[in-house]
Amino acid sequence: MRFDALRRRLAQLEDAENAVNGIIKRPDLKAGSTCMSRGVRTNTKKRPGLVPGVEIGDIFFFRFEMCLVGLHSPSMAGIDYLVIKGGDAEEEEPIATSIVSSAYTENDRVNPDVLVYTGQGGHADKDKEASDQKLERGNLALEKSLHRNNAVRVIRGLNLKEATHRVKIYVYDGIYEIKEAWIEKGKSGHDTFKYKLVRAPNQPPGFATWTEIQSWKTGKSPRRGLILPDLTSGVESVAVSLVNEVDSENGPSYFTYSTTVKYSMSFQLTQPSSGCGCGNKCKPGNLECPCIRKNGGEFPYTGNDILVSRRPMVYECSPSCPCLTCKSKVTQMGVKLRLEVFKTVDRGWGLRSWDPIRAGAFICVYAGEARDKSKVQQTMANDDFTFDTTRVYTPFKWNYEAGLADEDASEEVSEEPILPLPLIISAKNIGNVARFMNHSCSPNVFWQPVSYENNGQLYLHVAFFAISHIPPMTELTYDYGVSRPTGAQNGNPVYGKKRCFCGTQYCRGSFG
């Protein structure tokens, strides 16, 4: 998370630089080398088997992320190994610790627990011509691991197509055992090493989850427990499935699906506002643009719609701004993820995604009816679908560290939301998928106030973003916060009204 916070900041700075000179850099490489050189890493000692803190199914968007957590050390090579003492002669020999497999075949879909891995090298020698692979380094380590019965960690690399571009993602699939090794001729006619690996039994699903989701998306297999293919009835541009694999309940109580916050006449959270006059798109650093100026002269998002930092308020360009290709309209563009509302075992209905979610990625807004808290205390007492900005939320650090970015610490952006008025949103009768997100004391989603102009008025929205990378089919949760007792002062204890069932290590026992 520290790496990605720094990477987002460097990407933001690169966007500003590109606006001037068009130079393309790699913020992930710079962030990775900075973290490595300054000791922002863990599990530095190579080891076979499981890695503390890394769970099967965890996803990574950059090779450097795997280096920093000690899962796979090489930033380029596909085979990681360490040298240990050998047999009676006490000779040293290499054994493999992990491999990254980027190939995807039809066999991977049919039997995701079996992997045929091609050795390294042989693609080009000094004369830039294909050559035979050699039994050395990583190849030798796999051969030795076969004979010593040493299991290896397997990371699957996948190419995914997003809305505007393709992205590489890495999935940790757990421990595999090497069962066979042989040599065969490659496409160039030269010898290549092949290794057959089989996944060790009784491990949580990892890569198999991805292959199953792909079958649902392509229609090759049905989604078990499907009640409705699209809960939104076409209101969202991407369908939201309704699924129950737990009991016979046919769905949640009726509500009207909406993608916006509806402000009543008795509760106006607006002020006169006007959008920008930029042309095709706004440019970072242009303080003549009121939208850029409100965000401190910078875009709040990177080029691929990732939030850079939590802020007291994020200001987006409005629908009426003439900047048609502006990348500062992220939350207005609706849900982009393939979400699913599903029945949980003990917490009613929940929300999760078929797609991987990147840290800082926008998920959805909290839609519903905005209310004046002073006028709805009694009517909302039994409302389970309420977002209340006046509650006390557990603080957490998400933004980048100024020191890692070689910036003055005094310039750090505050992460505490600042709202012009208390905002209470009820999704009991009108709402969207956000109403199904459950509470957790250790959430993977956070809320961020976002505002933009519409018809001359500035409107406030509550938008949800991913705290960290979230694997597919992982429940999406956020901190509901707790209400401060009437008359309580700062420093007094805060108590929740409802029992918490999040089951996390740091569960505080209650919320609401």
C-alpha positions as CSV (number, residue, x, y, z in Angstrom):
1,M,0.0,0.0,0.0
2,R,2.9,2.3,0.7
3,F,4.4,1.5,-2.6
4,D,1.2,2.2,-4.5
5,A,0.5,5.4,-2.6
6,L,3.9,6.7,-3.8
7,R,3.4,5.3,-7.3
8,R,0.1,7.2,-7.6
9,R,1.8,10.4,-6.5
10,L,4.6,10.0,-9.0
11,A,2.0,9.2,-11.7
12,Q,0.2,12.5,-10.8
13,L,3.5,14.4,-11.2
14,E,4.2,12.7,-14.4
15,D,0.8,13.7,-15.8
16,A,1.7,17.3,-15.0
17,E,5.1,16.9,-16.7
18,N,3.6,15.2,-19.8
19,A,1.2,18.2,-20.2
20,V,4.4,20.3,-20.8
21,N,6.9,18.1,-22.6
22,G,5.2,14.8,-23.4
23,I,7.9,12.6,-21.8
24,I,6.6,9.2,-20.7
25,K,8.2,7.6,-17.6
26,R,7.5,4.6,-15.4
27,P,6.3,5.8,-12.0
28,D,6.0,2.1,-10.9
29,L,9.7,1.5,-11.5
30,K,10.7,4.7,-9.7
31,A,8.4,4.0,-6.8
32,G,9.7,0.4,-6.6
33,S,13.4,1.4,-6.6
34,T,12.7,4.1,-4.0
35,C,11.0,1.7,-1.7
36,M,13.8,-0.9,-2.2
37,S,16.6,1.6,-1.5
38,R,14.9,3.0,1.6
39,G,13.9,-0.3,3.2
40,V,10.1,-0.1,2.5
41,R,9.9,-3.8,2.1
42,T,9.4,-7.0,4.1
43,N,10.3,-10.7,4.0
44,T,13.7,-9.8,2.7
45,K,15.2,-13.2,3.3
46,K,14.3,-15.7,0.5
47,R,12.3,-18.7,1.6
48,P,10.5,-21.7,0.1
49,G,6.8,-22.3,0.8
50,L,4.4,-19.8,2.3
51,V,5.3,-16.1,2.7
52,P,4.0,-14.4,5.9
53,G,1.3,-11.8,5.2
54,V,0.6,-13.0,1.6
55,E,-2.6,-14.9,1.1
56,I,-3.6,-17.2,-1.8
57,G,-5.7,-15.2,-4.3
58,D,-3.9,-11.9,-3.5
59,I,-3.4,-9.8,-6.7
60,F,-0.6,-7.5,-7.8
61,F,-0.6,-4.9,-10.6
62,F,3.2,-4.5,-10.7
63,R,6.1,-6.9,-10.5
64,F,7.7,-4.6,-7.9
65,E,4.8,-5.2,-5.5
66,M,5.8,-8.9,-5.4
67,C,9.4,-8.0,-4.8
68,L,8.6,-5.7,-1.9
69,V,6.5,-8.3,0.0
70,G,9.0,-11.1,-0.6
71,L,6.8,-13.2,-2.8
72,H,8.9,-13.2,-5.9
73,S,12.2,-11.3,-5.9
74,P,13.3,-10.8,-9.6
75,S,11.6,-7.8,-11.2
76,M,12.0,-9.5,-14.7
77,A,12.9,-13.2,-14.5
78,G,10.2,-15.7,-14.2
79,I,12.0,-18.1,-11.9
80,D,13.2,-17.2,-8.4
81,Y,15.5,-19.5,-6.5
82,L,18.0,-19.7,-3.6
83,V,21.2,-21.7,-3.1
84,I,21.3,-24.3,-0.4
85,K,23.7,-27.0,0.8
86,G,23.4,-30.2,-1.2
87,G,23.8,-33.9,-0.2
88,D,26.6,-35.7,1.5
89,A,29.3,-33.7,-0.3
90,E,27.8,-30.5,1.1
91,E,27.9,-29.0,-2.3
92,E,25.7,-26.0,-3.0
93,E,22.8,-26.3,-5.4
94,P,19.8,-24.1,-6.3
95,I,16.2,-24.8,-5.5
96,A,13.2,-22.9,-6.9
97,T,11.1,-20.8,-4.6
98,S,8.6,-19.2,-7.0
99,I,7.7,-18.9,-10.7
100,V,5.6,-16.4,-12.6
101,S,3.6,-17.9,-15.5
102,S,2.3,-15.5,-18.0
103,A,1.1,-18.1,-20.6
104,Y,-2.6,-18.9,-20.7
105,T,-3.9,-22.0,-22.6
106,E,-7.2,-23.8,-22.9
107,N,-5.8,-26.4,-20.5
108,D,-5.6,-23.7,-17.8
109,R,-9.4,-23.2,-18.1
110,V,-10.2,-26.9,-18.2
111,N,-7.9,-27.8,-15.3
112,P,-6.6,-24.7,-13.5
113,D,-4.7,-26.8,-10.9
114,V,-2.2,-28.2,-13.5
115,L,0.4,-26.0,-15.1
116,V,2.9,-26.8,-17.8
117,Y,5.7,-24.3,-17.4
118,T,8.4,-23.5,-20.0
119,G,11.9,-22.9,-18.8
120,Q,13.8,-19.6,-19.2
121,G,16.4,-18.5,-21.7
122,G,17.1,-19.7,-25.3
123,H,15.1,-16.9,-26.9
124,A,18.1,-15.0,-28.0
125,D,21.9,-15.4,-27.7
126,K,24.6,-12.8,-28.4
127,D,23.8,-13.0,-32.1
128,K,20.2,-12.3,-31.4
129,E,19.2,-15.7,-32.7
130,A,17.1,-18.4,-31.0
131,S,19.2,-21.1,-29.2
132,D,18.7,-24.1,-27.0
133,Q,17.8,-23.5,-23.4
134,K,20.5,-24.5,-20.9
135,L,20.2,-26.4,-17.6
136,E,21.4,-23.5,-15.5
137,R,20.1,-20.9,-13.0
138,G,16.3,-21.1,-12.8
139,N,16.0,-24.2,-15.0
140,L,18.5,-26.0,-12.9
141,A,16.7,-24.9,-9.7
142,L,13.4,-26.4,-11.0
143,E,15.2,-29.6,-11.9
144,K,16.7,-29.9,-8.4
145,S,13.4,-29.1,-6.8
146,L,11.8,-31.9,-8.8
147,H,14.3,-34.4,-7.4
148,R,14.2,-33.0,-3.8
149,N,10.4,-32.8,-3.8
150,N,10.5,-29.1,-3.0
151,A,7.2,-27.3,-3.7
152,V,7.2,-23.8,-5.3
153,R,5.0,-20.8,-5.2
154,V,3.1,-20.1,-8.4
155,I,2.0,-16.6,-9.6
156,R,-0.3,-16.5,-12.6
157,G,0.1,-13.5,-14.9
158,L,-3.0,-12.5,-16.8
159,N,-3.7,-9.8,-19.5
160,L,-7.1,-8.1,-18.9
161,K,-8.9,-5.7,-21.1
162,E,-10.3,-2.7,-19.3
163,A,-12.5,0.0,-20.8
164,T,-9.8,1.9,-22.6
165,H,-6.6,-0.3,-22.4
166,R,-5.2,-3.6,-21.4
167,V,-3.6,-4.2,-18.0
168,K,-1.4,-7.0,-16.7
169,I,-2.3,-8.5,-13.4
170,Y,-0.6,-11.1,-11.2
171,V,-2.5,-13.7,-9.1
172,Y,-0.8,-15.6,-6.3
173,D,-2.2,-19.2,-6.7
174,G,-0.4,-20.9,-3.8
175,I,1.9,-23.9,-3.6
176,Y,2.6,-26.3,-6.5
177,E,4.5,-29.6,-6.7
178,I,6.8,-30.3,-9.6
179,K,5.8,-33.7,-11.0
180,E,7.7,-34.1,-14.3
181,A,10.4,-32.4,-16.4
182,W,11.3,-33.0,-20.1
183,I,12.8,-31.4,-23.2
184,E,10.9,-30.7,-26.3
185,K,11.5,-28.7,-29.5
186,G,10.1,-25.2,-29.4
187,K,8.7,-23.2,-32.4
188,S,12.1,-22.2,-33.4
189,G,13.3,-25.9,-33.5
190,H,15.5,-25.5,-30.4
191,D,15.4,-27.4,-27.1
192,T,13.1,-26.0,-24.4
193,F,12.7,-27.3,-20.9
194,K,9.1,-28.2,-19.8
195,Y,7.9,-28.7,-16.2
196,K,4.6,-30.1,-15.1
197,L,3.4,-28.6,-11.8
198,V,0.3,-29.7,-9.9
199,R,-1.4,-27.6,-7.2
200,A,-1.1,-28.9,-3.7
201,P,-4.5,-30.0,-2.3
202,N,-6.6,-28.3,0.4
203,Q,-5.7,-24.7,-0.6
204,P,-8.1,-21.8,-0.9
205,P,-9.2,-21.1,-4.5
206,G,-7.0,-18.6,-6.4
207,F,-6.6,-18.9,-10.2
208,A,-9.6,-21.2,-10.4
209,T,-11.9,-18.4,-9.4
210,W,-10.7,-16.4,-12.4
211,T,-11.4,-19.2,-14.8
212,E,-14.8,-19.7,-13.4
213,I,-15.7,-16.0,-13.7
214,Q,-14.5,-16.0,-17.3
215,S,-16.9,-18.9,-18.0
216,W,-19.7,-16.9,-16.5
217,K,-18.8,-13.8,-18.6
218,T,-18.6,-15.8,-21.8
219,G,-21.7,-17.9,-21.1
220,K,-19.8,-21.2,-21.1
221,S,-21.2,-22.0,-17.7
222,P,-24.2,-20.6,-15.7
223,R,-23.8,-18.6,-12.5
224,R,-25.0,-20.8,-9.7
225,G,-27.7,-19.3,-7.5
226,L,-28.6,-16.6,-10.0
227,I,-31.9,-14.9,-9.2
228,L,-31.6,-11.9,-11.5
229,P,-29.1,-11.2,-14.3
230,D,-29.4,-7.4,-13.7
231,L,-30.7,-6.0,-10.4
232,T,-30.7,-2.5,-11.9
233,S,-33.0,-3.3,-14.9
234,G,-30.6,-1.5,-17.2
235,V,-30.2,1.6,-15.1
236,E,-26.5,0.9,-14.8
237,S,-24.4,0.5,-18.0
238,V,-22.9,-2.7,-16.5
239,A,-25.3,-5.4,-15.2
240,V,-25.4,-6.2,-11.5
241,S,-26.2,-9.8,-10.7
242,L,-28.4,-10.9,-7.8
243,V,-27.2,-14.2,-6.4
244,N,-28.2,-16.5,-3.5
245,E,-26.2,-19.6,-2.8
246,V,-27.1,-19.7,0.9
247,D,-30.9,-20.2,1.3
248,S,-34.2,-19.8,-0.5
249,E,-34.7,-16.0,-0.1
250,N,-35.6,-14.5,-3.5
251,G,-34.1,-11.1,-3.0
252,P,-34.0,-8.0,-0.8
253,S,-37.0,-5.8,0.0
254,Y,-38.2,-3.6,-2.9
255,F,-36.6,-0.3,-3.6
256,T,-36.3,2.1,-6.6
257,Y,-32.9,1.9,-8.3
258,S,-31.3,5.3,-8.8
259,T,-27.7,6.4,-9.5
260,T,-27.9,9.8,-7.9
261,V,-28.5,11.6,-4.7
262,K,-31.9,13.3,-4.5
263,Y,-32.0,16.5,-2.5
264,S,-35.4,17.5,-1.1
265,M,-36.6,21.1,-0.9
266,S,-36.2,21.0,2.9
267,F,-32.6,20.1,2.6
268,Q,-30.5,22.1,0.2
269,L,-26.8,21.4,0.2
270,T,-26.0,23.7,-2.7
271,Q,-24.3,26.9,-3.4
272,P,-23.9,28.9,-6.6
273,S,-21.2,27.5,-8.8
274,S,-19.9,27.6,-12.4
275,G,-17.8,25.1,-14.3
276,C,-14.7,25.7,-16.3
277,G,-14.2,27.1,-19.7
278,C,-11.4,24.8,-20.8
279,G,-11.4,23.4,-24.3
280,N,-11.1,19.7,-25.1
281,K,-9.6,19.0,-21.7
282,C,-8.3,20.6,-18.6
283,K,-4.5,20.8,-17.9
284,P,-2.9,20.3,-14.5
285,G,-1.2,23.5,-13.2
286,N,-3.7,25.7,-15.0
287,L,-4.9,27.9,-12.2
288,E,-7.1,29.8,-14.6
289,C,-9.3,26.7,-14.6
290,P,-11.6,26.9,-11.5
291,C,-11.9,23.1,-11.3
292,I,-8.1,22.6,-11.3
293,R,-7.7,25.5,-8.8
294,K,-10.1,24.0,-6.3
295,N,-7.9,20.8,-6.3
296,G,-4.7,22.7,-5.5
297,G,-3.6,22.9,-9.1
298,E,-3.6,19.1,-9.8
299,F,-5.8,16.4,-11.1
300,P,-7.2,14.3,-8.3
301,Y,-7.0,11.2,-10.5
302,T,-4.3,9.5,-12.5
303,G,-4.7,8.9,-16.2
304,N,-6.5,5.6,-15.6
305,D,-9.1,7.0,-13.2
306,I,-7.3,6.1,-10.0
307,L,-7.7,8.5,-7.0
308,V,-4.3,9.8,-6.0
309,S,-5.0,10.8,-2.4
310,R,-7.8,11.1,0.1
311,R,-8.7,14.8,0.4
312,P,-11.1,16.9,2.5
313,M,-13.0,17.3,-0.8
314,V,-12.5,16.3,-4.4
315,Y,-13.8,18.7,-7.0
316,E,-14.7,17.2,-10.4
317,C,-15.5,19.0,-13.6
318,S,-19.2,19.2,-14.2
319,P,-21.3,17.6,-16.9
320,S,-21.7,21.0,-18.4
321,C,-18.0,21.8,-18.6
322,P,-16.8,21.8,-22.3
323,C,-13.8,19.6,-21.5
324,L,-15.2,16.5,-23.1
325,T,-12.2,14.2,-22.7
326,C,-11.3,15.5,-19.2
327,K,-10.2,12.8,-16.8
328,S,-11.7,14.7,-13.8
329,K,-15.2,13.3,-14.2
330,V,-14.7,9.8,-12.8
331,T,-17.6,9.4,-10.3
332,Q,-20.1,10.9,-12.8
333,M,-19.5,8.1,-15.3
334,G,-21.3,5.4,-13.3
335,V,-20.3,1.9,-12.3
336,K,-17.7,0.3,-14.5
337,L,-17.1,-2.9,-12.5
338,R,-19.1,-6.1,-13.0
339,L,-20.7,-6.2,-9.5
340,E,-22.8,-8.8,-7.8
341,V,-25.3,-8.5,-4.9
342,F,-25.1,-11.8,-3.0
343,K,-26.6,-13.4,0.1
344,T,-24.2,-13.7,3.0
345,V,-24.4,-16.3,5.7
346,D,-25.0,-14.0,8.7
347,R,-25.1,-10.3,7.4
348,G,-28.0,-10.2,5.0
349,W,-27.1,-9.1,1.4
350,G,-23.6,-8.1,0.5
351,L,-21.7,-6.7,-2.5
352,R,-18.7,-8.0,-4.4
353,S,-17.1,-7.8,-7.9
354,W,-16.4,-10.2,-10.7
355,D,-13.5,-7.9,-11.7
356,P,-10.3,-7.2,-9.8
357,I,-10.3,-3.8,-8.2
358,R,-7.2,-1.7,-8.1
359,A,-6.3,0.4,-5.0
360,G,-7.8,3.9,-5.5
361,A,-10.3,2.7,-8.1
362,F,-13.8,4.2,-8.0
363,I,-16.5,1.7,-7.1
364,C,-19.8,3.6,-6.8
365,V,-21.5,6.5,-5.1
366,Y,-23.9,6.3,-2.3
367,A,-27.3,7.1,-4.0
368,G,-30.5,7.8,-2.1
369,E,-32.4,10.7,-0.6
370,A,-30.4,13.4,1.2
371,R,-31.9,14.4,4.5
372,D,-31.5,17.1,7.2
373,K,-30.3,15.2,10.2
374,S,-32.1,17.4,12.7
375,K,-35.4,16.5,11.1
376,V,-35.0,12.8,10.6
377,Q,-33.5,11.5,13.8
378,Q,-36.7,9.5,14.7
379,T,-37.7,8.3,11.3
380,M,-34.2,7.0,10.5
381,A,-33.8,5.2,13.8
382,N,-34.8,1.8,12.3
383,D,-33.3,2.5,8.8
384,D,-30.6,0.0,8.0
385,F,-29.8,1.8,4.7
386,T,-28.3,5.1,5.9
387,F,-25.1,6.9,5.3
388,D,-24.3,9.4,8.0
389,T,-21.3,11.8,7.6
390,T,-21.6,12.9,11.3
391,R,-20.5,9.6,12.7
392,V,-17.1,8.9,14.1
393,Y,-14.9,7.0,11.7
394,T,-11.7,5.1,12.6
395,P,-8.8,7.1,11.0
396,F,-6.3,5.4,8.8
397,K,-3.3,6.4,6.7
398,W,-3.7,6.0,2.9
399,N,-1.9,8.9,1.3
400,Y,1.7,8.8,0.1
401,E,4.6,9.8,2.5
402,A,6.1,13.1,1.4
403,G,9.6,12.0,2.4
404,L,9.5,9.0,-0.1
405,A,8.5,11.4,-2.8
406,D,11.3,13.8,-1.8
407,E,8.7,16.5,-0.9
408,D,8.3,18.8,2.1
409,A,6.2,17.0,4.8
410,S,4.4,20.3,5.4
411,E,2.8,19.9,1.9
412,E,1.0,16.7,2.8
413,V,-2.7,16.6,1.9
414,S,-5.1,16.3,4.8
415,E,-7.1,13.0,4.7
416,E,-10.0,14.2,7.0
417,P,-13.2,14.9,5.1
418,I,-14.5,18.5,5.4
419,L,-18.2,18.9,4.5
420,P,-20.1,22.3,4.4
421,L,-23.1,20.7,6.2
422,P,-23.9,17.3,7.8
423,L,-25.0,15.0,5.1
424,I,-27.4,12.1,5.7
425,I,-28.4,9.8,2.8
426,S,-31.2,7.3,3.1
427,A,-31.2,4.4,0.6
428,K,-34.2,2.6,2.1
429,N,-36.6,3.5,-0.6
430,I,-34.3,4.9,-3.3
431,G,-30.7,3.8,-3.8
432,N,-28.1,1.8,-5.7
433,V,-25.6,-1.0,-5.1
434,A,-23.9,1.0,-2.3
435,R,-26.9,0.1,0.0
436,F,-25.7,-3.5,0.0
437,M,-22.1,-2.9,1.2
438,N,-21.8,-4.2,4.7
439,H,-19.8,-2.8,7.6
440,S,-16.3,-4.0,8.6
441,C,-13.9,-2.8,11.2
442,S,-11.1,-3.7,8.8
443,P,-12.7,-2.5,5.5
444,N,-11.3,-2.7,2.0
445,V,-13.3,0.4,0.8
446,F,-13.4,4.0,2.0
447,W,-15.7,6.9,1.3
448,Q,-14.5,10.3,-0.1
449,P,-16.6,13.5,-0.5
450,V,-16.8,14.6,-4.1
451,S,-18.6,17.6,-5.5
452,Y,-19.3,19.0,-8.9
453,E,-21.5,21.7,-10.4
454,N,-24.8,20.9,-12.1
455,N,-27.1,23.6,-13.5
456,G,-25.3,26.3,-11.6
457,Q,-25.4,24.6,-8.2
458,L,-22.6,22.7,-6.4
459,Y,-23.8,19.3,-5.2
460,L,-22.1,16.9,-2.8
461,H,-21.7,13.2,-3.3
462,V,-20.3,10.3,-1.2
463,A,-18.0,8.2,-3.5
464,F,-16.4,4.9,-2.6
465,F,-12.9,3.9,-3.5
466,A,-10.7,0.8,-3.0
467,I,-8.3,1.0,-0.1
468,S,-6.1,-1.8,-1.5
469,H,-6.1,-4.2,-4.4
470,I,-9.3,-6.4,-4.1
471,P,-9.4,-9.8,-5.7
472,P,-12.5,-10.9,-7.6
473,M,-15.4,-12.3,-5.4
474,T,-14.1,-10.6,-2.3
475,E,-16.9,-8.9,-0.3
476,L,-16.7,-5.1,-0.5
477,T,-17.0,-3.4,2.9
478,Y,-16.6,0.0,4.5
479,D,-16.6,1.4,8.0
480,Y,-20.1,2.6,8.9
481,G,-18.7,4.6,11.8
482,V,-20.3,5.0,15.2
483,S,-22.6,7.7,16.6
484,R,-21.3,9.8,19.4
485,P,-23.6,9.7,22.4
486,T,-25.8,12.7,22.9
487,G,-23.9,15.4,24.8
488,A,-20.5,13.6,24.5
489,Q,-17.4,15.7,24.2
490,N,-14.2,15.1,22.4
491,G,-12.2,12.3,24.1
492,N,-15.3,10.6,25.6
493,P,-15.9,7.0,24.5
494,V,-18.0,6.3,21.4
495,Y,-20.4,3.3,21.2
496,G,-22.1,1.6,18.3
497,K,-25.7,0.7,18.4
498,K,-25.5,-2.5,16.5
499,R,-23.5,-5.7,17.0
500,C,-20.7,-6.2,14.5
501,F,-20.3,-9.6,12.7
502,C,-17.3,-8.6,10.5
503,G,-15.1,-11.2,12.2
504,T,-11.9,-9.4,11.5
505,Q,-8.9,-9.3,13.9
506,Y,-9.5,-5.8,14.9
507,C,-13.3,-5.9,15.3
508,R,-14.5,-3.3,17.8
509,G,-17.7,-5.2,18.4
510,S,-20.3,-2.6,17.3
511,F,-21.1,0.1,14.8
512,G,-23.8,2.6,13.9
